[in-house]
């Protein structure tokens, strides 16, 4: 079983009153059963951390599953250890005081120098070489050794015997390596210093379990374990001296020893430094390209190749993501109903000139520019155009935008758009127009005001979160008072805390929407608001008080325990933490990459699309991962010794649950979509549904439900 930080780790005990039909959570590789999902998730996250050690090989910095696989492979190799060599190897291991490496070297040297009984090898017979087996080792006077061997036929049965010397025997290639011997020692012993073979294994092969005379004077057997003796040394000369003289002598000896060590230590250190090779100590993390593989490195998984099946050219994927992310993030402000990235990609690549999704995106952004009353508004006003963009004349508004100053590169597309052939433009041209529109829209007052409000709300939420954490620390210091509380009152009290936090968040949001003042004034208002926050420990209402009294009467005995109170407190704190994180995430300011790998490839995750996008360092190549298995392989391939991959791995671990859920949801949606598409294809041509009813053509049915009328 793998070791947790080099110590034994016990698995969770399954519940006793488990119903066969009860739905539970089970860890795949340990078969542990949990009723509580949070406990199951905590245990699974513990197994994913690299704190585990393979008990057989000693490899460190592994996950639990990697250590388990390493142990299985090592045990399989140990089981292949030759039976004829097992008894002499165990005899050399039993009560040996050597360290692991020295013991492995000693065993390997002895097994290679001497032929042991039962070994299969080759022997010289009538000027030929035949397979044979050592039946008995014959020792003679003078230290000479001869071997009684049995000759094998083609069926590996002994047909005759002979007596040969060591020179007439030819050894086969060793069936094991030093790593196998090391694993065999770890697997067959119960303790080290000295090494002690498992009792059952020793009895099976006739190995003595009693220490020999050479070992007895150094070790003792205590409670079934061999422990070293603590010997005391005495100076025979000091015993004959008087008490005062003995003390003076010891003082002089200590002073002389210290002086000699001070004088000799520089010389000793200089000799040791000259004899030893210089080893450069590297302090990790360092630049990823400077990291070299080490012996203690964990086994990294192969990094999966990202998928590149985009409809748009790879160099245009970045522009596509930027435009889609802008429209999705400010959809309420643009009055634009959200749409998926896939539908937007298909719409950009479609040849229809009046596609609903494309028309609505152009109309929403151009309408925002008109409301801003900037340069584009002046052009529209000069041409006496109406501020409302319609389906029939939307291309005229686009051409007016392209004919503005500074649009020389894009104005060459105006004639094609005016002729009603927008759909035949190149994909690069369409996305270039969208990018310029987004850049103009970001500079409008409405977007800037929205960003300022979001920044203000994020700061207020962060300050409120810090205040809550300080309160929790103060409450932990007052555990004595909490122990006297009734459990039902605690439940209502924690619910009141959570409700109070939500009310404060709503109050902050409403106040920021009502009053949009200068930055200094905003900060002053927010700080005063935080100082004057109403107490979270508000008294429960009359109904809650009656409920808590009822709970006290019904469950007065069990609900007052400390463990139960702490558990409910922990769950409430987690819910409150999640509430703050959700509210902060809703205040979108900008999308930042998760991090970079050693080759400076950037990794992106958008919360409205269940994929992890990979961008090359020059932004010309793009790919994506769309399954949880690819995410796990990606995390297992990152080397934490490098600065970039270390930070990337931290971000992936921080957002692992959210990303994995998004990937799984996307996989399910894709499976359902494939089933629907196959069902449509199976229909006969006579009753086939129109193209717009096909799930793959859903972008043709886009309707802007938030459009202003």
PATOR-591093 format. One record per residue: residue in one letter; x, y negated, z of N, C-alpha, C, O in turn. Coordinates in steps of 0.1 Angstrom, whole numbers, plus 5000, padded with zeros to 4 digits. Each point is the difference from the previous one (the first is absolute). Layout:
N
aXYZXYZXYZXYZ;...
//
This chain:
709
x500950125000499149885000500949885000501049995008;x498749904984500849885000500149935013499150015008;x502149934994500249925013499749864998500349944989;x499150005021499649855000501149935007500150015013;x500749914980501249935006500950105008500449975011;x499850154982500950105006499450075012500850065008;x497949934995499450065011498850084995499449974990;x500250135018498950094997498749915000499849915008;x499350134983498749934998498950105000500050104992;x499049875016498950105002498849954991499749885000;x499750214993498849974992498849985008499950045012;x499149894983498849975007499150135001500050084991;x499549945021499150125003498649984994499549895003;x500050204990498649984994499050005011500250065011;x498749874987498950005010499550145003499850084992;x499849945021499550135004498550024996499750114995;x499549785005498650014997499749974986499149934997;x501850124994499849964986498950094993500050125001;x499149814992498950074993500550044986500649914993;x499150215002500550044987499449914989500749994989;x498249955013499449914989500349855002499549924993;x501450055017500349865003501049954990501050074996;x498849805000501049944991501149945008499849925009;x501450124987501249955008501149964989499850014988;x501349935018501149964992501250095003500350035011;x500350034978501150095002501249964992499949964989;x501350045018501249984994500450124991500050115005;x500449864983500250114990501150095004499850124999;x501349835005501250085002500250055014500950095002;x498449865008500150055014498750075004500050075011;x498949914981498750065004499449955013499250075006;x501349814998499449945012498649954997499749954989;x499450055021498649964998499749885009500450015012;x499049894983499649885007498649974998499550014988;x499849945022498649954998500049854997499249954992;x501849985014500049854999500949974988501150054999;x498449874991500749974988501349925003501050014994;x498949905016501149915004501250085005501149974997;x498550135012501150095005500650084989501350025000;x497950034991500550074988501049914992501050054995;x498549835003500849914991501449965007501049994994;x498949995020501349975007500950125000501249984998;x498350145003500950124999500650014986501250044999;x498049934991500550024986501049894997501050034993;x498849855012501149904998501250035008501149974995;x498850105016501250045008500850104992501250004999;x498150094994500650104992500749944987501050064995;x498549835001500649944988501349925003500749974991;x499550005022501249925003501250095000499950125002;x501349824995501250084999500850015013501149955002;x498250115008500650025013500250155002500450045011;x499450054979500050145003501350064995500749954991;x499750165016501250084997499750144997499250065007;x501550004983499950144997500750085011501249985002;x498150115005500650075011501150104996500950025007;x499050034981500950104995501249944994501250045003;x498749864988501149944993500649885007501149964998;x498149975011500449885007499949884992500549895004;x498850114984499849884992499149905007499050045006;x501449834994499249905007499349914990500250014988;x499149895018499349904992499050064990500049954988;x499350155016499050064991498649985005499849975012;x499250044979498750005005499750145005500850104998;x498049925009499750135005499950114990500550115001;x498949854988499850104989501350044993500350114997;x500649795001501350024995500850095009500750094995;x499349895018500750085009499450145001500850105001;x497949924997499450135000500450084988500450125001;x499749814987500450074988501550045001500450104996;x500449815010501450035002500250125009500950084997;x498349935013500150115009499650134993500750115002;x498349894990499650124993501050054990500350124999;x500449784994501050044990501250065008500650104996;x499849845015501150045008499750145006500950095000;x497949945005499750135005500050104990500450125002;x499249854986500050104989501550034996500350124998;x500649785003501450044997500650085012500850094997;x498849885015500550075011499550155000500850095003;x498049934992499550144999500750084990500050125000;x500749814990500850074990501450035005500850064993;x499549915020501350035005500250155001499150075004;x502049984991500250154999499950065014500549955010;x498850164991499750075012501350065006500250005012;x500750054979501250065005501049905007500850035008;x499049844988500849905006499449935012500649915006;x498250124997499249935010500650035014500249915008;x500050224996500550035013501449945003500149945011;x500950084980501349935003499949855001500849945008;x498350004984499949865001499449955013500449915006;x498550174999499449975012501050025012499949925010;x501050174989501050035010501049885001500449965011;x499949984978500949885000499249885005500749915006;x498050084992499349895005499750005015500149905006;x499650224999499650015014501149955010501150045000;x498549865008500849935010501249934995501049985007;x499049984980501149934994499949855005498949945001;x502250005002500149865005500449904989500249895003;x500050164985500449924989498849914995498850035003;x501549854991498949924994499550074988500650104995;x498449844999499350074989500950024988500150114994;x500649785002500950014988501250105002500350084991;x500349925021501150095002499550145001500750094995;x498149935010499550145001499750054986500250124997;x499249804994499750044987501350034992500150104993;x501049825009501250034993500650135005500650084992;x499449945021500550135006499350124995500650104996;x498149895003499250124995500350024985500250124996;x499849774996500350024986501350064997500250084991;x500849875017501450054998500150155004500650084992;x498849965019500150145004499250094990500550114997;x498449854998499250084991500750024986499850094993;x501049815004500750004987501350085001500550074991;x500249935021501350075002499850155003500850084995;x498149965011499850145004498850064993499049934998;x501250204999498850074995499350065012500650075008;x498149924992499250055011499250124996499750024988;x499950065021499250124998498749974994499349915005;x500350164984498749974993500149914989499149984992;x502149965006500249904989500050084986500750104999;x498749844991500050064987501049924991499949875000;x501050204993501049934993500550104988499350094997;x501949884998500550094989501350065005500849945008;x499550194987501250075004500750054987499350034990;x502049995011500850064989499950155001500450065010;x499250004979499850154999500550044986499449974990;x501750115010500550064988500249894989499550014989;x501249885015500449894991498749934995500149944989;x498850075018498849934996499449945013500450035011;x498749884987499349935012498650045000499249994991;x500450065021498650055002499449945012500749965010;x498050034991499349955011500050105012500050124998;x500249825014500150095012499549925012499649894999;x500350195012499649945013500950055011500350125000;x500049795009500950045011499150085011499049945005;x501450184997499250085010500649995014499350015010;x502149984991500650005013501349934999500750014990;x499749915020501349935001500950095008499750025012;x501550024983500950095006501249925004500849954992;x499450035021501249935005501150095004499850105007;x501449884988501250085003501049935008499949885002;x501150195002501149945007500849904992500150024988;x500449885018500849904993499149894994500549924993;x498250085010499149904995499550024986499349914995;x501050204999499550034987498650045001499650075009;x499649904981498650034999499750064987500449964989;x498850155012499550074988498550015000499449995011;x500050044978498649994999499550134994500550044989;x498550025017499350114994498849954992499149945005;x501050084982498949944991499350114993500450114998;x498449854998499150094992499849954986499649884999;x500550204991499949964986498550004996499350095003;x500349804990498649994995500050054985500949984993;x497950085004499750034986499149894995499849905006;x499650124982499249904994498749975008499449894999;x500150215009498849995008500349955014499149995008;x502249974994500549955013499850105011499649975012;x500750154985500050115010501550055001500750004990;x499750035022501450045003500250144994499350105004;x501749914988500450134994501250065005500350124998;x500649815009501250055006500649905008499649885001;x501450165007500749915009501550014998500650094994;x500149805010501549994999500549915011499249935006;x502150074996500649925010501049914992500950054994;x498949825007500749904993500649895009499549985011;x501549964985500649885007499449874995499250004991;x501249905016499449874997500449954986499349934993;x501950115002500449964987499250064989500049954989;x499450175013499350074990498549954999499250054992;x500449865017498649955000499949864995500949925002;x498150054990499849874994498649955005499050064999;x501149825007498849945006499149944990500549944990;x498250075012499149934991499949855004500649965010;x498849964982499749865003499249995013499050075001;x501449855008499349995013498549974997499749914993;x499450175014498549984998499549885008498849995001;x502149935005499549895008501049894999501150024996;x498549865008500949885001500149965014499350055009;x501549854994500249945013498749945005499750015012;x499549934979498749945005499150115004499249985010;x500850144984499250115004500450055014499250035008;x502149984994500550045013499649905011499650045011;x500549834986499549905009498650015003499649995012;x499550034978498650025003499750135008499250005008;x501650104989499950135007500349985015499350065008;x501749864995500449985014498849925007499750035011;x499849864982498949935007498850085002499349995010;x500450104980498750085001500250115010498950045006;x502250014996500250125009500449975014500150095008;x500149784996500449975013499049925007499249934994;x500850085020499049935008500749885007499249915004;x502150084996500749885006501450004995500550104994;x500149785007501449984996500849965012499549965011;x501950044988500949975010499850075013499649945010;x500550194991500550094990498850054991498849985005;x501550084984498950054991499550135006500850095004;x497949924997499350125006499050054990499149934996;x501050205000499150064990498750035007500050035012;x498949964980498750035006500050145006500650094994;x498749935017500150125007499450124992500750115000;x498249874993499550114992500950044989500250124997;x500449784996501050034989501250075005500650084994;x499949885018501250065006499750155003500850094998;x498049945008499750145003499850084987500450125000;x499149824990499750074987501450054994500050114995;x501049815006501350034994501050055010501250014996;x498450015016501050055010501049905005501150045003;x498649834998500949905004499849985015498949995005;x502250015002500049985015499449865004500449904994;x498750105016499449885004500749955013499649895005;x501450185000500749965012501349944996500750054991;x499749835015501249934996501250095004500050075010;x501149924981501250085003500849935011499649895004;x501550175000500849955011500649864997500149925008;x500350064979500649884996499049885001500349895002;x498450154996498949895000499549985014499549895003;x500650215006499449995013500649905009499349935008;x502050054991500749905008499749854996500349915007;x499150084981499749864995498549975000499649895001;x499650224998498549985000499350095010500650105004;x498249864999499250085009498650014994499649924992;x499750195011498650034995499049945010500050055011;x499249854985499149945009498649994993499949944990;x499150135016498750014994499950044986499349944992;x501650165005500050054986500849924990500150044989;x500549855016500849914991501550005005500250015012;x500749984979501450005003500549865002499949924990;x500550045022500449875003501549995004500550105006;x500249794991501449995004500249985015499149935006;x501950125000500349985014500749865002500749954991;x499049995020500649885004501150035010499850025012;x501549974983501150045008500649875007500049894994;x500550135018500649895007501550035001500450115004;x500549794994501450025001500549925012499649895003;x501450175003500649945012501549994998500650094994;x500049815012501549985000500550075013499749965011;x501250144987500550085011501049915009500150025012;x500649894981500949925008499349905009500549985011;x498449964984499449905009499450065012499849935010;x499850204990499450065012501050015011499649995012;x501750024986501050005011500449875006500650005010;x499049894983500449875005499049955010498950065001;x501549845006499049945010499049924992500149984988;x498949985019498949934993500449874994499749964989;x501149965019500449874995501050014989499949934990;x501150165011501050024990499350054987500449964989;x498650135013499350054988499349894992500050004988;x499449915019499349894994501049914992499749964989;x501450015018501049914993500650074988500249934989;x500050205011500550074989499150004988500449974989;x498350055014498949994989500049874994499849994988;x500349905020499949874994501249974991499849954989;x501450095015501249984992499950084987500349954989;x499150185012499950084988499049934990500250004988;x498749955017499049944991500649874994499849984988;x501049945019500649884994501050044990500049944989;x500850175013501050044991499350054987500549984989;x498550105013499350054988499449894991500050014988;x499449895019499449894993501149924992499849974988;x501350015018501149934994500550084988500349944989;x499950195012500550084989499050004989500450004988;x498350015015499050004989500049874993499850004988;x500349895019500049874994501249984990499949954989;x501350115015501249994992499950094988500549974989;x499050155013500050104990498850004990500150054989;x498849885016498850004991500249944987499450054990;x501349835008500249954987500750094991499750014988;x501450065017500750094992499150124995500150044989;x499150015021499250114996498949964990499850084990;x499749815012499049954990500649984987499350034989;x501949915010500749984987500250134993499850014988;x500650105020500350134994498750064995499950064989;x499049935019498750054995499549934988499450074991;x500849805008499549934988500850044988499450014989;x501950015013500950044988499650144995500050024988;x499650065021499750144996498750024994499850094992;x499249825012498650024995499849914988500549894999;x498750164991499749924988499049895004499150025009;x501049874985499149885003498650034994499950044988;x499149955021498650024995499349875001499949945011;x499650024978499249874999498650025006499250084995;x500549855015498750005006499049914992500349884999;x498650174996499149924993498849985008499450095006;x500249794995498849965008498849984991500049914992;x499150195008498849994992498949925006500049985012;x499149964980499950024985500949904993500449895005;x500050154983500949924991499349994986498850054999;x501849894992499449994986499850144995500950095001;x498049934992499650134996501050074990500250125001;x500449794991500950064990501350045006500850074993;x499549895019501250045007499950125009501050055005;x497750004996499850125009500550124993499850034988;x501050055019500550134995499450115008499749995012;x500150134981499450115007500950055011501250014999;x498250025013500750065011499650145004498950054995;x501850015013499750145005498850005008499250104999;x500549805009498950005009498749944993499049985007;x501149994981498849944993498950104999500250124998;x498549845004498950094999499850044985500649944991;x498650165007499750054986499049904994498850005004;x501649924986499149914994499350074988500550084993;x498249895006499250054989500349934987500549895000;x499250184989500149934987499049904998498850025002;x501649864994499149894998499150034988500550024989;x498249975012499150034988500149894990500349895003;x499550154985500049904989498749944999499050064999;x500949805001498749934999499450024987500650014990;x498049995010499350014988500049864992500149905006;x499950114981500149884992498949994989500249944989;x498750135014498950004989499249885001498850015002;x501849874996499249884999499549984985500750044991;x498249895008499549964987500849884994500249994988;x500249925021500749884995501550045000500450095006;x500449834986501450035000500649985014499549925008;x501650164994500650005014500449865004500049975012;x500549954979500549875004498949905003500249895006;x498550154991498949925003499250045013499049935004;x501450185002499350055012500149895011499049995007;x502149954995500149905011499049884998499449965010;x500449994978499149904997498550055003499249935005;x500650194990498650065003499750015014498949965005;x502150085004499750015014499949875006499249985009;x501549924987500049865006498649944997499449945009;x500150074979498749944997498950075007499149945006;x500950204995499050075007500049985015499049985006;x502250014999500149985015499549865003499349985011;x500949924981499549865002498550005000499349955009;x500150124981498550004998499450075012498949975004;x501750145000499450085011500249935014499150015008;x502049924994500249935013499149885001499649975012;x500249954978499249885000498650024993499549914994;x500050215007498750034993498949925005499149964992;x500850025021498949925005500149854996499049944997;x502250015003500249864996499749984985499549904996;x500850204996499850004985498650044997499649984988;x499650075021498750054997500150114990499250004990;x501750095012500350114990499950135007500850035010;x498350054986499750135007501350094998500550014988;x500050065022501250084999499950114990498950064998;x502249974996500150114990501350075002501049955006;x499150184989501250085002501149964991499749944989;x501550105014501249974992499850084987500449954989;x499250175011499850094988499149934990500250004988;x498649965017499049934991500649884994499849974988;x501049955020500649884995501050034989500149934990;x500750185012501050044990499350044987500549974989;x498450115013499350054988499449884992500050004988;x499549905020499349894993501149914993499749954989;x501550045016501049924993500450074987500349944990;x499750195010500550084989498850024989500350044989;x498549935015498950024991500049894989500449895002;x499050154987500049914988498849924999499849924991;x499250095018498849925000500349865003500749975010;x498849934983500449865002499149945011500449905006;x498450154997499149945009499750115012498950025003;x502250045002499850105010499649925013500749905004;x498350165003499549935012501049975011500149895005;x500850214998501049985010501049894997500349925008;x500250084979500949904996499449865000500649905004;x498250094991499349875000499849955014500249885002;x499450205007499749955014501349965007500049905008;x501150174990501349965006500449864995500449915007;x499650074979500349874995499149895005500449905003;x498350134997499049905004500349965015499849885003;x500550225005500149975015501249915002500049905008;x501250134985501249925003499949864993500349905006;x499150104982499849874994499049915007500249885001;x498850195005499049925008500649945012499749895004;x501350195002500749945012500949884996500149915008;x500550104980500849884995499149884998500449895002;x498450134993499149894997499549945013500049875001;x499750215009499649955013501149925007499849915008;x501550124989501149935006500249864994500649915007;x498750064982500149874993501449954997500449895004;x500450204991501449964996500149974985499149954994;x502050095001500349974985499050074991499649954990;x500150185014499150084991498649945001499350004990;x500349945021498749945001499949884991499049974994;x502149955005500049884992499850044985499349934992;x501450185004499950044986498550054997499549964989;x499950115020498650044998499149885000499050004992;x501349905016499149885000500149934987499049944995;x502350054999500149934988499350064988499549934991;x500450205010499350084989498550025002499450074993;x500149865018498650015003499550145002498950034995;x501950055011499550145002499450015014500349925009;x498750174992499350025013501050075009500850094996;x499049895017500950065010499750155002500850085006;x498049974989499750145002500450074987499649964989;x501250155013500550084989499050114997499650075009;x500149954978499050104996500750114991501249984996;x498150135002500650114993500249964985501050054994;x498249875001500249964985501249914998500650004989;x499749915021501049904998501250015009500749905001;x499550215005501150025009501449984993501049965006;x499050094981501349994993500449854997501249975000;x497849944999500449864998500749945012500949924999;x498650125013500749965012501450055002500949935005;x499350204990501350065001500949924990501249975004;x498350004984500949934990500349865005501149954998;x497949985009500349875006501250015010500849915001;x499250195007501150025010501350034993501049945004;x499050144985501350034993500549884993501249994997;x498049915000500449884992500549895010500349894995;x499850145018500549905009501549984998500650094994;x500049815012501449974999500850115008499550055011;x501650004983500850105006499650144996500550095006;x498549934985499550134996500450034986499250074993;x501949885003500450024986500250154996499750044989;x500850045020500250144997498750084998499950094992;x499049865016498750084999499149934991499050064996;x501249825000499049934991500050064986499049984993;x502050105003499950074987498950114999499750044989;x499850005023498950105000498649934999499050074998;x501049805002498749935000499250034987498850035001;x501849974987499250034988499450135000498950024996;x501850085009499450145000498850005009499050074997;x501249875015498850005010498949924994498850045002;x501449854991498949924995499250084989498849984999;x501950104994499350084990499250125006499450074993;x500749945020499250115007500750135000499450115002;x501949894997500850135000500950005012501250054999;x498349915013500850015012500550155003501150025004;x498050074993500450145003501150064992500650095005;x499849844984501150054992501349945004501050034993;x499049885017501349955004500850115007499550105004;x501949884996500850105006499850005015499549905006;x500850225000499850015015500949905007499649945010;x501650044985500949905006499449865000500149935009;x499350044980499449864998498849995010499949895006;x499250214995498949995009500549985015499549915007;x501550174997500549995014500749875002500049955011;x500750004979500749875001499049895002500349915009;x498650094984498949905003499550015014499849905007;x499950224997499550025014501049955010499649945010;x501750094988501049955010500149855001500149955011;x499849984978500049865000498849945007500149915008;x498850154990498749965007500250025015499549915007;x501050204997500250035014501049905007499749955011;x501350014982501049905005499349875001500349935010;x498950034981499249875001499050015012499849905007;x499650224994499050015011500649995014499349955009;x501950114992500650005014500349855004500049985012;x500249934979500349865004498849925002500149885003;x498750184996498749925003499949985014500550075009;x498749824995499749975014499250115007500250025012;x498950044981499250115006500850115005499950055011;x501150004980500850115004501049965011500150075010;x500449814989501049955011499249995013500650045011;x498249914989499249985012499750145006500150025012;x499650084980499750135004501350075007499950065010;x501249914984501350065005500349935014500550075009;x499349804992500249935012499250055011500450025012;x498350014985499150055010500450145005500050045012;x500450044978500550145003501250005009500250075010;x500849844987501249985008499649965014500650055010;x498549854991499649965013499350115008500350025012;x498950054982499350115007501050125004499850065011;x501149964980501050105004500849965012500350095009;x500149794992500849955011499250015013500550045010;x498249924989499150015011499850145005500050035012;x499850064979499850145003501350065006499950085010;x501349884985501250055006500249955014500550075009;x499249804993500149955014499050075009500450025012;x498450004984499050075008500550145003499850065011;x500850014979500550135002501250005011500050095008;x500849814991501149995010499449985014500550055010;x498549874991499449985013499350125006500150035012;x499350054979499450135005501150095005499850075010;x501449944983501050095004500649955014500350095008;x499849784994500449955013499150045011500450045011;x498349954986499050045010500150155004499850045011;x500450044978500150145003501250035009499950095008;x501249844990501250025008499749965015500450075009;x498949824992499649965014499150105007500150035012;x499050034980499050105005500850125004499650075010;x501449974983500750125004500849995013500250095007;x500149784996500749985013499050005012500550005011;x498350004986498950005011499250134999498850005000;x501950115000499450134999499250045012499050074999;x501449885013499350035012498649955000499150075005;x500749814989498649955000499250074990498850025002;x501850034987499250074989499650135005498950054996;x501850025014499750135005498749995008499350115001;x500449785004498849995009498749974991498950005006;x501349974981498849974992499250134997500550115000;x498249864998499150114996500250034985500249904993;x499750225003500250044986499049934991500449954989;x498450055015498949944991500349854998499849954989;x500649985022500349864999501249984991500049904992;x501050195008501149984991499650024986500549924991;x498650175006499650024986499349874995500449954989;x498749995018499349884996501049884999499949914992;x501150095018501049905000500850004987500349894994;x500250235002500850014988499249974987500549944991;x498250105009499249964989499849854999500049944989;x499950005023499849855000501349934995500049904993;x501250175010501249944995500150014985500349904993;x499350215001500050024986499049904993500449944990;x498550055016499049904994500449865002499849924991;x500950055020500649865002501049974989500049894995;x500950215002501049984990499449974986500449914993;x498550175004499349984987499449865000500049934989;x499450025022499349875000501149894999499749904993;x501550125013501049904998500549994986500249894995;x499950234998500550004986498949934992500449924991;x498450115011498949934992500049855002499849924991;x500450045022500149865003501149934993499849894995;x501450185005501149944993499749984985500349894994;x499150215000499750004985499149894997500149924991;x498850075017498949894998500649865002499749914992;x501150085018500649865002500949964989500049884997;x500850224998500949964989499349974987500449924992;x498450145006499249974988499349865002499949934990;x499750045022499349875002501049884999499749904993;x501450115013500949895001501350044993500850095004;x499549844985501350014993500849875001499849914992;x501050095019500749885003501550024997500450104994;x500449805010501550014998500650115008499450055009;x501849984987500750125006500249985015499850095008;x500749794996500349975014498750015009500050055011;x499049894983498750005008499550145001499450035011;x500750054979499550145000500750075011499450085008;x502049914993500750075010499649965014499950085009;x499949784993499649965013498650065004499850045011;x499349964979498650055003500150155003499450055010;x501550024983500150155002500650035014499650095007;x501549834997500650035012499149975012499950075010;x499349824989499149965011498950115000499550035011;x500150024978498950105000500550135006499250065008;x502049974990500650135006500249985015499850105007;x500549784997500249985015498650005007499950045011;x499149924982498649995006499250124996498849995001;x501850124995499250124997499250045011500550005012;x498350054986499250055011500650135004500650074992;x499349965021500650135005499350124994498850014997;x502150095000499650124994499250085009499150084996;x501249915017499450095010498649935004499849985012;x499450004978498749945003499150115007500250124998;x498949825010499150095007499050074990499549934991;x500350195010499050074991498649955003499749955010;x499550074979498649965001499250085010500650105005;x498249874998499250075009499750154995500050095008;x499949924979499850144995501250085001499950125004;x501349824993501250075001500350045015500550115003;x499149805006500250035014499150115005500550095007;x498349914988499150125004500550134994500050105007;x500549894980500650124994501250055008500250125003;x500749795001501250045008499650065013500650095005;x498349855002499650065012499550144999500250095008;x499049934980499550134997501250104998499950125005;x501149844988501250094998500750035013500450115002;x499649785007500750035013499250105008500750085007;x498049924992499250095008500150144995500150105007;x499949914979500050144994501450065000500150125002;x501049804996501350064998501049935009501149964996;x498550025016500949935010501350085003501049935002;x498950204998501250085004501150004989501149965003;x498550084985501150024990500449874993501250004995;x498049905005500349884992500949905007500449904994;x500050135018500949915007501550045000500849945006;x499550164986501350055000500949914992499649934991;x501750065013500949914994500350044985500149914991;x500050225006500350044987498949964990500349954989;x498450065015498949974991500049854998499749954989;x500549975022500149854998501149964991499849914991;x501350155010501249964992499750044985500449924991;x498950195007499750044986499149914994500149964988;x498850005019499049904994500749874998499749934990;x501150035019500849874998500850004988500149914992;x500650215005500950014989499250004987500449934990;x498450145010499249994988499549864997499949964988;x499749975022499549874998501149904995499749924991;x501550105014501149924995500350034986500349914992;x499650225004500350034986498949944991500349954989;x498550065015498949944992500249854998499849944990;x500649995021500249865000501249974991499949904992;x501150185008501249984992499650014985500449924992;x498850195005499650024986499149884996500149964988;x499149995021499149894996500949884996499749934990;x501350035018500949894996500750034987500149904992;x500450225006500750034987499149984988500449954990;x498350105011499149994989499749854997499949964988;x499949965023499649864997501249924994499849924992;x501450115013501249944994500250044985500449914992;x499350215005500250054987499049944990500349984988;x498549995017499049934992500449864995499649964990;x501249985018500549864997501250014990501149995004;x498550034983501150034990500749874997499449904998;x501950115002500949894996500850034988500049934990;x500750195011500750054988500350145002500050055011;x500250024978500450155001501550014998500649954991;x500050125019501550025000500350144998499250095004;x501949944990500450144998500350075013500449945010;x499450204990500350075012501550005003500550015012;x500349994978501550015001500650044987499450014990;x501950025011500850044989500850125003500350035011;x500050054978500950125002501449964997500349884998;x500650225002501449974998500349944986501049934999;x498250094991500249954987499249874998499949954989;x499749995022499249875000498750014993499549894995;x499950225004498650024995499149965011500150045011;x498949874985499049955010498850095000499650064990;x499849965022498850085002498949915005500249935009;x498650094984498949915003498850095004499850114994;x499449845015498750065003498949905002500249905007;x498850114985498849915000498950075007499650124996;x499849825014498950065008498850034992499150075005;x500749884983498850024992500250114990499150034992;x502250025007500350114990500850115007501049965006;x498650164993500650115007501250054994500150124997;x500949805000501350044994501149925005499949895005;x501350174995501349935003500749984987500450094993;x499849785004500649964987501549985002500549955011;x500350104979501549995001500449904988499750034989;x501049875015500549904990501550004999500750005011;x499950014977501450014999500649865003499349905001;x502050105001500749875004499849894990500149885004;x499850164983499849894990498649984996499749934991;x499350145016498649984998499550054986498949964995;x501950124998499750054987499450145000499450044990;x500850035021499550145001499150005012500349955011;x498550124988499150025011499550155000500150074990;x499649975022499450135002499250005013499949895006;x499450224997499250005012499950155006500250094992;x499649915021499750135007498550005004499549905005;x499850214993498650005002499550115009498850035000;x502150045007499650115008500850005013501049945001;x498450125010500650005013501350095000500949965007;x499150144985501250084999501249924994501150025005;x498649904985501149914995500549905010501249975001;x497849985007500449915011501050075010501049945004;x498650185000500850075010501450034994501049995007;x499150054980501250034994500949874999501250005001;x498149894996500749874999500749975014501149955000;x498150065010500549975014501150095004501049965006;x498950174990501150105003501349984992501050055003;x498949874986501249984992500849875003501049984995;x498449945014500749875004501050035010499850075010;x501449874988501150025009500149885010500249884996;x499550145017500049895010501349935002500149915008;x501050154987501349945002500249874991500949925003;x498350074987500149884992499049905004498950035006;x501549844993499149895005498749994993499049995007;x501050024980498749984992499150125003498849985002;x501750144996499150125002499650025014498950055003;x501949905007499650015014498849915002499050045007;x501049834988498949915002498750054992498949995005;x501350074983498950054993499450125007498750015000;x502150075006499450125007499249955013499050065003;x501549845003499349945012498649954996499050025007;x501049914982498749954995499050114996498849995003;x501750114990499250114997499550085012498850045000;x502049975010499650075012498949915008499150065006;x501149814993499149915007498650014994499050005007;x500950004980498850004993499650144994499250014991;x501450095015499850144994498550045000499550054990;x499949935021498650045001499149934990499250074993;x500949805006499249934990500350044986499150014992;x502250005005500450034986499550154996499550024990;x500750075020499650144997498550014998499650084991;x499749855017498550004998499649954987499150054993;x501549845003499749944986500450094989499250024990;x501950055011500450104990499050124999499750044989;x499950015023499150115000498649964994499450074993;x500249815011498749954994500149994985499050034993;x502149925002500149984986500050144993499450024989;x501350085017500050134994498650065000499750074990;x499549915020498650055000499249934989499350074993;x500949805006499249934990500450044986499250014991;x502150025007500450044987499550144996499650034989;x500350065022499550134997498549994996499550074991;x499749855017498649984996499849944986499150044993;x501849875004499949944987500350104988499349994990;x501650095013500450104990498850104998499750044989;x499649995022498950094999498849944992499450064992;x500449815011498949934993500449994985499150014991;x502149965006500449984985499950144993499650004989;x500750115018499950134994498550034998499750074990;x499549895019498650034999499449924988499150054992;x501449835005499549924989500550074987499250004990;x502050055010500550064988499350134996500050044989;x499550035021499350134998498749984994499450104995;x500149785005498649984994500150024985501049984993;x497950055001500050024986499949864993499749905006;x500750104981500149874993498649944999499949884998;x499150205002498649954998499549925012499349904999;x501150145013499549945013501249935007499949975012;x501250004981501149945006499649865005499349924993;x501350045019499749875006500749894992501050034993;x498549855008500749894993501449985006500250045011;x500749894982501349995005500149925013500950045008;x498249874995500149925012499750095012500349965012;x499050154987499650095011501250095004499950075010;x501149944981501250085003500849945012500349884999;x500150195011500749945011501349934996500549915005;x500150154984501349944995499849874994500949924998;x497850044998499749884993499349915010499249914995;x501050105018499249925010500349854998499249925004;x502050054991500449854999499149934990499949885001;x499450194990499149944991498749955007499349914995;x500450155017498849965007500249905011499149985008;x502049964992500349905011499049895000499749944990;x499750035022499149895002500549925012500350065010;x499949814988500449915011498849975009499249914997;x500750165014498849985009500249885008499049955006;x502149994995500249885008500149874992500449905004;x499250114983500149894991498949895004498950035004;x501649854996499149885003499049984989500450004988;x498349995015499049984990499549855000499149974992;
//
